Amino acid sequence: MRTPMVAGNWKLNGTRESVRELSLAVAEGAKEFADVDVLVCPVYVHIGDVAANIEGGAVLLGAQDVAMQDEGAFTGEVSAPMLVEYGCTHVIVGHSERRALFGDDDATVAAKFIAAQRGGLVPVLCVGETLEEREAGDTEAVVVRQLKAVIDAAGVQALNNAVVAYEPVWAIGTGKTASPEQAQAVHQSVRQTVAGIDASVAQSLRVLYGGSVKAENARELFAQADIDGGLIGGAALKSDEFLKICSAAAGLE
Ligand code: PEP
């Protein structure tokens, strides 16, 4: 049995006060969902505050990106050991916004994945196709290429200590969600790709869906055989909505 996970990617949002309110509310509400791993990923500068706000509770803390290096002359970067020191257990790597806006290619994402694990973090590896790629019939090829770039660099066993998030780029922040069938088809192909190399890694790998997940569509998505929870952007900024999504992952709503 794979424990469901619901991860909130807060992106570049929040004042110190709004992040305080959000993290306290999520920490309080998440107490109800012992059977779901609830993760929040604030911007770097808020990580210390959020760690204090959720302390002693069940909510996990993650970052939205990580340096490929551990330390040195890399102005502006934050490394995995630094994130661990501030209470992070997870980090998102390869988010489509990083890939599209900041030039994170497959090799960079693989290097960040490895750096995350080297420093003691569990990477949440994002993969997903653009609308153009989907319309060209390349969805599976793109997702498998992104996944294999990491497997080739880190080895398939590295996925024992990682989470994959399938996030179709055309569904992120657009209000367009992949249908449960569309999402399941890609999740299944992710799992089959891994199973082709190591069946037991594939069996225990959590594959989250991300892309305009809301309380109203979460239940149907999470009911799919290969969908193990969600990576949530916009809806993670409202604690009540986010907690309803956690509730759906817990099978309660
Ligand atoms: C995301 O940022 O990873 C995401 C899925 O965003 P949204 O839920 O807003 O589509």
Residues whose N, C-alpha, C, O or C-beta is under 5 A from the ligand:
A	BS01	PEP	N9 A171 I172 G173 T174 G210 G211 S212 V213 L231 I232 G233 G234 A235
